[in-house]
Amino acid sequence: MSSQKEAPQKFLSEEALNDLIIDAIQDIKGKNVLKLDLRKLDEAPTNFFIICEGDSNTQVKAISDNIYKRLKEEARQFPSHYEGQKNSLWLLMDYFSTVIHIFYKDTRKFYELEELWSDADFTEYQNL
């Protein structure tokens, strides 16, 4: 009988967590990656939104799977809420201070989430 201890949760700063999320998105060639800093907005539900898109439902799902895997393995963190897996048009992953929105490109155009939070500070990331 082997006893396996679960590794303790690794603490990452918000910036390090966001960098890891963005790197995980870029691993799967997620496109049009934006980070919205919502900390100055009183009505904001979280500190950061990270928004990206994929060209297919398969890519959208692969991006979310890679984020989940990398945060689990490298930061020992799990989302508090995860939805949209069924049709992979808009997946949401909630990591408390950062909420990730992974869109199918046409769905992203329809909802215009960036417009709803246009008062936020935006950081754009290059497509790889």
C-alpha positions as CSV (number, residue, x, y, z in Angstrom):
1,M,0.0,0.0,0.0
2,S,1.5,3.3,-1.1
3,S,0.6,6.6,0.5
4,Q,0.6,9.4,-1.9
5,K,0.4,13.0,-0.5
6,E,-1.3,15.6,-2.4
7,A,1.0,18.6,-3.2
8,P,-0.1,21.8,-1.5
9,Q,-1.5,24.6,-3.6
10,K,1.2,26.8,-5.1
11,F,0.6,30.5,-4.7
12,L,0.9,32.6,-7.8
13,S,0.5,36.3,-8.0
14,E,-2.4,37.5,-10.2
15,E,0.1,38.5,-12.9
16,A,1.9,35.2,-12.8
17,L,-1.4,33.4,-13.0
18,N,-2.5,35.5,-15.9
19,D,0.8,35.0,-17.7
20,L,0.4,31.2,-17.3
21,I,-3.1,31.4,-18.7
22,I,-2.1,33.5,-21.7
23,D,0.8,31.1,-22.4
24,A,-1.6,28.1,-22.2
25,I,-3.9,29.9,-24.7
26,Q,-1.0,30.6,-27.1
27,D,0.2,26.9,-26.9
28,I,-3.0,26.0,-28.7
29,K,-2.8,29.0,-31.1
30,G,-5.7,30.9,-29.5
31,K,-6.3,34.1,-31.4
32,N,-7.0,37.8,-30.5
33,V,-6.1,37.4,-26.9
34,L,-7.0,40.3,-24.6
35,K,-6.5,40.9,-20.9
36,L,-8.9,43.4,-19.4
37,D,-7.9,44.8,-16.1
38,L,-11.1,45.5,-14.2
39,R,-9.6,46.5,-10.8
40,K,-10.5,50.2,-11.2
41,L,-14.1,49.5,-12.0
42,D,-16.5,49.4,-9.0
43,E,-19.1,47.1,-10.6
44,A,-16.6,44.5,-11.9
45,P,-17.2,40.9,-10.9
46,T,-13.5,40.0,-10.8
47,N,-10.1,41.7,-11.2
48,F,-9.3,40.4,-14.7
49,F,-11.0,39.0,-17.8
50,I,-8.9,37.2,-20.3
51,I,-10.7,36.8,-23.6
52,C,-9.6,34.8,-26.7
53,E,-11.1,32.9,-29.6
54,G,-10.6,29.8,-31.6
55,D,-11.4,29.0,-35.2
56,S,-13.4,25.8,-34.4
57,N,-15.3,24.3,-31.5
58,T,-12.5,21.7,-31.3
59,Q,-9.9,24.4,-30.9
60,V,-12.0,26.3,-28.3
61,K,-12.3,23.0,-26.2
62,A,-8.6,22.3,-26.7
63,I,-7.7,25.8,-25.4
64,S,-9.8,25.3,-22.2
65,D,-8.4,21.8,-21.7
66,N,-4.8,23.2,-21.9
67,I,-5.5,26.0,-19.5
68,Y,-7.1,23.5,-17.0
69,K,-4.2,21.1,-17.4
70,R,-1.4,23.7,-17.1
71,L,-3.0,25.5,-14.1
72,K,-3.6,22.1,-12.4
73,E,0.0,20.9,-13.0
74,E,2.0,24.1,-12.7
75,A,0.0,26.1,-10.1
76,R,-2.2,23.4,-8.5
77,Q,-5.2,25.6,-9.1
78,F,-8.7,24.6,-10.3
79,P,-11.5,26.7,-11.5
80,S,-14.3,27.5,-9.1
81,H,-16.7,27.5,-12.0
82,Y,-16.5,26.1,-15.5
83,E,-19.3,26.2,-18.0
84,G,-20.0,25.9,-21.8
85,Q,-18.3,22.6,-22.4
86,K,-21.3,21.1,-24.1
87,N,-21.2,23.0,-27.4
88,S,-17.9,24.9,-27.0
89,L,-19.1,28.1,-28.5
90,W,-18.3,30.1,-25.3
91,L,-16.4,28.5,-22.5
92,L,-16.0,30.3,-19.2
93,M,-13.4,29.4,-16.5
94,D,-13.5,31.2,-13.2
95,Y,-10.2,31.3,-11.2
96,F,-11.6,33.8,-8.7
97,S,-9.5,36.9,-9.5
98,T,-9.4,36.0,-13.3
99,V,-12.2,34.9,-15.4
100,I,-11.4,33.4,-18.8
101,H,-13.7,33.6,-21.8
102,I,-12.9,31.4,-24.7
103,F,-15.1,32.0,-27.7
104,Y,-15.7,30.5,-31.1
105,K,-14.9,33.5,-33.3
106,D,-18.5,34.2,-34.5
107,T,-19.9,33.9,-31.0
108,R,-17.3,36.5,-29.8
109,K,-18.5,38.9,-32.5
110,F,-22.1,38.5,-31.4
111,Y,-21.6,39.1,-27.7
112,E,-19.0,41.9,-28.0
113,L,-17.9,41.4,-24.4
114,E,-15.0,43.9,-24.8
115,E,-17.6,46.6,-25.6
116,L,-19.5,45.9,-22.4
117,W,-16.3,46.4,-20.4
118,S,-14.8,49.2,-22.5
119,D,-13.7,51.2,-19.4
120,A,-11.2,48.5,-18.5
121,D,-7.5,48.7,-19.2
122,F,-6.8,46.5,-22.2
123,T,-3.6,44.5,-23.0
124,E,-3.5,42.9,-26.4
125,Y,-1.4,39.9,-27.1
126,Q,0.1,38.9,-30.5
127,N,-1.3,35.9,-32.4
128,L,1.4,33.2,-32.6
